[in-house]
Each structure stands twice: as C-alpha cells, then as structure tokens.
Amino acid sequence: MANTFNTPDKPVNITLSIGLIESWLDCTFELLYSQSDIALYRAKNNGRNQVIILDKFKSNSDISGKKTSLNKR
C-alpha cells in the first residue's frame, strides 16, 4: 500500500522499505552491507512500507527478522 502525497503538479505514490541490522565491533563493512541488503529486500518482498531488523547474522536462506509496518493507521 502506497501513501499518496499531493504535489503542485500531481499526486505521487510513495512506499518506504528499510532494512536494519545489528552491528558488532569485529564485523567487516562487506558483511554489514550484505546483511542490510538482505533485510531491505525482505522488507520489499513482504509488501513494502515496513522496517525489517535483523538482530544477528543471517544467510540468504535464513532471513527471519523483526517486522514493523509503516502503513497509515
């Protein structure tokens, strides 16, 4: 579900998907980047307008995480 914002020219539909991860001191940038990418695509694939938070290392085949909806209430 997209949120509609009125602009001077026309209405614009916007969705927002966010992927967050937990970091630790000895983690590499590449690992942080790949894990946040997994979380982002999980949010997009679950219907958009939500935040997915991965709280520990997940592989591509195990991308469970916490979900927070961003839809209007």
FILO-11299 format. One record per atom (N, C-alpha, C): residue in three letters; atom name; z, x, y. Coordinates in nm, 4 decimals. Atoms other than C-alpha are relative to their C-alpha. Example, Ala and Ser with C-alpha at 12.3 -4.5 7.8 and 13.67 -1.06 7.14 Angstrom:
<ALA N <0.0000 0.0890 -0.1190>>
<ALA CA <0.7800 1.2300 -0.4500>>
<ALA C <0.0000 0.0900 0.1200>>
<SER N <-0.0060 -0.0820 -0.1190>>
<SER CA <0.7140 1.3670 -0.1060>>
<SER C <0.0730 -0.0770 0.1090>>
This chain:
<MET N <0.0000 0.0839 -0.1167>>
<MET CA <0.0000 0.0000 0.0000>>
<MET C <0.0000 0.0894 0.1243>>
<ALA N <0.0111 -0.0790 -0.1223>>
<ALA CA <-0.1098 0.1486 0.3303>>
<ALA C <0.0682 -0.0721 0.1152>>
<ASN N <-0.0531 0.0557 -0.1247>>
<ASN CA <0.0650 0.0970 0.6611>>
<ASN C <-0.1114 0.0021 0.1031>>
<THR N <0.1052 0.0094 -0.0997>>
<THR CA <-0.1650 -0.0175 0.9394>>
<THR C <0.0572 0.0284 0.1380>>
<PHE N <-0.0379 -0.0331 -0.1366>>
<PHE CA <-0.1377 0.1339 1.2858>>
<PHE C <-0.1166 -0.0346 0.0913>>
<ASN N <0.1037 0.0365 -0.0950>>
<ASN CA <-0.3279 -0.0053 1.5799>>
<ASN C <-0.0211 0.1130 0.0994>>
<THR N <0.0388 -0.1005 -0.0972>>
<THR CA <-0.5132 0.2494 1.7908>>
<THR C <-0.0870 -0.0681 0.1053>>
<PRO N <0.0860 0.0623 -0.1017>>
<PRO CA <-0.7132 0.1836 2.1087>>
<PRO C <-0.1389 -0.0368 -0.0540>>
<ASP N <0.1335 0.0264 0.0528>>
<ASP CA <-1.0361 0.1956 1.9044>>
<ASP C <-0.0018 -0.1015 -0.1137>>
<LYS N <-0.0006 0.0872 0.1176>>
<LYS CA <-0.9461 0.0240 1.5765>>
<LYS C <0.1295 0.0211 -0.0790>>
<PRO N <-0.1161 -0.0207 0.0876>>
<PRO CA <-0.6662 -0.0257 1.3204>>
<PRO C <-0.0284 0.1131 -0.0997>>
<VAL N <0.0119 -0.1115 0.0937>>
<VAL CA <-0.6023 0.2760 1.0974>>
<VAL C <0.1028 -0.0188 -0.1098>>
<ASN N <-0.0900 0.0095 0.1151>>
<ASN CA <-0.4546 0.2565 0.7468>>
<ASN C <0.0460 0.1392 -0.0393>>
<ILE N <-0.0574 -0.1310 0.0319>>
<ILE CA <-0.2206 0.5430 0.6588>>
<ILE C <0.0960 -0.0133 -0.1181>>
<THR N <-0.0998 -0.0144 0.1061>>
<THR CA <-0.0371 0.6382 0.3408>>
<THR C <0.0600 0.1400 0.0122>>
<LEU N <-0.0678 -0.1289 -0.0071>>
<LEU CA <0.2115 0.9235 0.3093>>
<LEU C <0.0612 0.0311 -0.1360>>
<SER N <-0.0554 -0.0468 0.1263>>
<SER CA <0.2881 1.1129 -0.0101>>
<SER C <0.0579 0.1383 0.0237>>
<ILE N <-0.0681 -0.1270 -0.0224>>
<ILE CA <0.5365 1.4004 -0.0123>>
<ILE C <0.0541 0.0520 -0.1328>>
<GLY N <-0.0563 -0.0653 0.1172>>
<GLY CA <0.6278 1.6468 -0.2863>>
<GLY C <0.0991 0.1067 0.0434>>
<LEU N <-0.1059 -0.0961 -0.0338>>
<LEU CA <0.9564 1.8373 -0.2532>>
<LEU C <0.0531 0.0646 -0.1271>>
<ILE N <-0.0577 -0.0706 0.1137>>
<ILE CA <1.1162 2.0947 -0.4790>>
<ILE C <0.1298 0.0678 0.0407>>
<GLU N <-0.1208 -0.0795 -0.0201>>
<GLU CA <1.4454 2.2746 -0.5166>>
<GLU C <-0.0379 0.1468 -0.0147>>
<SER N <0.0316 -0.1422 0.0036>>
<SER CA <1.4253 2.6477 -0.4474>>
<SER C <0.1212 0.0794 -0.0472>>
<TRP N <-0.1072 -0.0910 0.0338>>
<TRP CA <1.6292 2.9399 -0.5711>>
<TRP C <-0.0405 0.1393 0.0455>>
<LEU N <0.0224 -0.1296 -0.0652>>
<LEU CA <1.6604 3.2978 -0.4487>>
<LEU C <-0.1056 0.0866 -0.0665>>
<ASP N <0.0940 -0.0904 0.0661>>
<ASP CA <1.4544 3.4806 -0.7133>>
<ASP C <-0.1338 -0.0659 -0.0316>>
<CYS N <0.1230 0.0737 0.0246>>
<CYS CA <1.1673 3.2302 -0.7063>>
<CYS C <-0.1140 0.0589 0.0840>>
<THR N <0.1149 -0.0526 -0.0729>>
<THR CA <0.8197 3.3525 -0.6087>>
<THR C <-0.0669 -0.1111 0.0813>>
<PHE N <0.0750 0.0958 -0.0797>>
<PHE CA <0.6017 3.1858 -0.3474>>
<PHE C <-0.0979 -0.0781 -0.0876>>
<GLU N <0.0981 0.0654 0.0863>>
<GLU CA <0.3397 3.1105 -0.6141>>
<GLU C <0.0642 -0.1105 -0.0833>>
<LEU N <-0.0696 0.1019 0.0786>>
<LEU CA <0.5930 2.9244 -0.8278>>
<LEU C <0.0422 -0.1179 0.0877>>
<LEU N <-0.0369 0.1078 -0.0921>>
<LEU CA <0.7251 2.7276 -0.5298>>
<LEU C <-0.1213 -0.0853 0.0363>>
<TYR N <0.1225 0.0711 -0.0374>>
<TYR CA <0.3704 2.6375 -0.4283>>
<TYR C <-0.0488 -0.0885 -0.1144>>
<SER N <0.0499 0.0785 0.1132>>
<SER CA <0.2679 2.5228 -0.7769>>
<SER C <0.0925 -0.1182 -0.0306>>
<GLN N <-0.0939 0.1095 0.0266>>
<GLN CA <0.5845 2.3158 -0.8219>>
<GLN C <-0.0088 -0.1091 0.1067>>
<SER N <0.0139 0.1015 -0.1054>>
<SER CA <0.5454 2.1438 -0.4846>>
<SER C <-0.1321 -0.0741 -0.0155>>
<ASP N <0.1283 0.0639 0.0256>>
<ASP CA <0.1809 2.0730 -0.5732>>
<ASP C <0.0124 -0.1043 -0.1118>>
<ILE N <-0.0253 0.0959 0.1085>>
<ILE CA <0.2926 1.9062 -0.8981>>
<ILE C <0.0705 -0.1228 0.0559>>
<ALA N <-0.0745 0.1127 -0.0575>>
<ALA CA <0.5396 1.6914 -0.7034>>
<ALA C <-0.0888 -0.0843 0.0912>>
<LEU N <0.0893 0.0734 -0.0897>>
<LEU CA <0.2778 1.5981 -0.4425>>
<LEU C <-0.0971 -0.0871 -0.0775>>
<TYR N <0.0963 0.0797 0.0760>>
<TYR CA <0.0195 1.4865 -0.6971>>
<TYR C <0.0674 -0.1074 -0.0832>>
<ARG N <-0.0751 0.1069 0.0675>>
<ARG CA <0.2858 1.2950 -0.8874>>
<ARG C <0.0218 -0.1166 0.0962>>
<ALA N <-0.0184 0.1051 -0.1009>>
<ALA CA <0.3603 1.1022 -0.5649>>
<ALA C <-0.1299 -0.0754 0.0237>>
<LYS N <0.1297 0.0651 -0.0213>>
<LYS CA <-0.0103 1.0339 -0.5103>>
<LYS C <-0.0385 -0.0861 -0.1198>>
<ASN N <0.0388 0.0738 0.1208>>
<ASN CA <-0.0687 0.9264 -0.8704>>
<ASN C <0.0897 -0.1196 -0.0285>>
<ASN N <-0.0924 0.1119 0.0205>>
<ASN CA <0.2331 0.6938 -0.8639>>
<ASN C <-0.0198 -0.1116 0.1014>>
<GLY N <0.0282 0.1089 -0.0914>>
<GLY CA <0.0826 0.4803 -0.5901>>
<GLY C <0.0129 0.0340 0.1469>>
<ARG N <-0.0099 -0.0464 -0.1386>>
<ARG CA <0.1326 0.6837 -0.2719>>
<ARG C <0.1200 -0.0621 0.0710>>
<ASN N <-0.1117 0.0476 -0.0827>>
<ASN CA <0.3800 0.6114 0.0096>>
<ASN C <0.1348 0.0248 -0.0658>>
<GLN N <-0.1276 -0.0325 0.0623>>
<GLN CA <0.6638 0.7901 -0.1661>>
<GLN C <0.0239 0.1498 0.0033>>
<VAL N <-0.0406 -0.1401 0.0093>>
<VAL CA <0.8526 1.1157 -0.1958>>
<VAL C <0.0422 0.0253 -0.1440>>
<ILE N <-0.0436 -0.0434 0.1325>>
<ILE CA <0.8860 1.2911 -0.5317>>
<ILE C <0.0745 0.1313 0.0180>>
<ILE N <-0.0827 -0.1203 -0.0101>>
<ILE CA <1.1634 1.5507 -0.5584>>
<ILE C <0.0202 0.0564 -0.1393>>
<LEU N <-0.0249 -0.0688 0.1262>>
<LEU CA <1.1580 1.7965 -0.8472>>
<LEU C <0.1241 0.0856 0.0190>>
<ASP N <-0.1263 -0.0696 -0.0205>>
<ASP CA <1.5106 1.9280 -0.8893>>
<ASP C <0.0176 0.1225 -0.0884>>
<LYS N <-0.0013 -0.1236 0.0784>>
<LYS CA <1.4315 2.2035 -1.1400>>
<LYS C <-0.1427 0.0285 -0.0438>>
<PHE N <0.1346 -0.0396 0.0389>>
<PHE CA <1.1309 2.3870 -1.2814>>
<PHE C <-0.0613 -0.1011 -0.0963>>
<LYS N <0.0733 0.0927 0.0854>>
<LYS CA <0.8726 2.1527 -1.4334>>
<LYS C <-0.1383 0.0570 -0.0270>>
<SER N <0.1376 -0.0388 0.0306>>
<SER CA <0.5486 2.2302 -1.6109>>
<SER C <-0.0919 -0.1171 0.0311>>
<ASN N <0.0957 0.1065 -0.0270>>
<ASN CA <0.2315 2.0292 -1.5588>>
<ASN C <0.0153 -0.1171 -0.0966>>
<SER N <-0.0140 0.1076 0.0982>>
<SER CA <0.3076 1.8301 -1.8749>>
<SER C <0.1340 -0.0705 0.0099>>
<ASP N <-0.1322 0.0607 -0.0163>>
<ASP CA <0.6672 1.7522 -1.7701>>
<ASP C <0.0315 -0.0089 0.1478>>
<ILE N <-0.0137 0.0083 -0.1448>>
<ILE CA <0.6616 1.6310 -1.4125>>
<ILE C <0.0878 -0.1169 0.0411>>
<SER N <-0.0929 0.1043 -0.0406>>
<SER CA <0.9510 1.3924 -1.4030>>
<SER C <0.0706 0.0442 0.1277>>
<GLY N <-0.0685 -0.0319 -0.1246>>
<GLY CA <1.1334 1.3725 -1.0743>>
<GLY C <0.0581 -0.1251 0.0604>>
<LYS N <-0.0576 0.1130 -0.0713>>
<LYS CA <1.3218 1.1504 -0.8350>>
<LYS C <-0.1047 -0.0594 0.0922>>
<LYS N <0.1004 0.0684 -0.0805>>
<LYS CA <1.1133 0.8901 -0.6527>>
<LYS C <0.0687 -0.0779 0.1113>>
<THR N <-0.0471 0.0756 -0.1127>>
<THR CA <1.1756 0.7477 -0.3075>>
<THR C <-0.1192 -0.0688 0.0645>>
<SER N <0.1115 0.0747 -0.0564>>
<SER CA <0.9480 0.4728 -0.1753>>
<SER C <0.0012 0.0077 0.1518>>
<LEU N <0.0143 -0.0005 -0.1452>>
<LEU CA <0.8166 0.4856 0.1818>>
<LEU C <-0.0593 -0.1307 0.0510>>
<ASN N <0.0584 0.1263 -0.0417>>
<ASN CA <0.6847 0.1276 0.1877>>
<ASN C <0.0907 -0.0736 0.0965>>
<LYS N <-0.0783 0.0818 -0.0938>>
<LYS CA <0.7916 -0.1085 0.4648>>
<LYS C <0.0849 -0.0991 -0.0786>>
<ARG N <-0.0894 0.0963 0.0657>>
<ARG CA <1.0830 -0.3327 0.3747>>
<ARG C <0.0165 -0.1204 0.0843>>
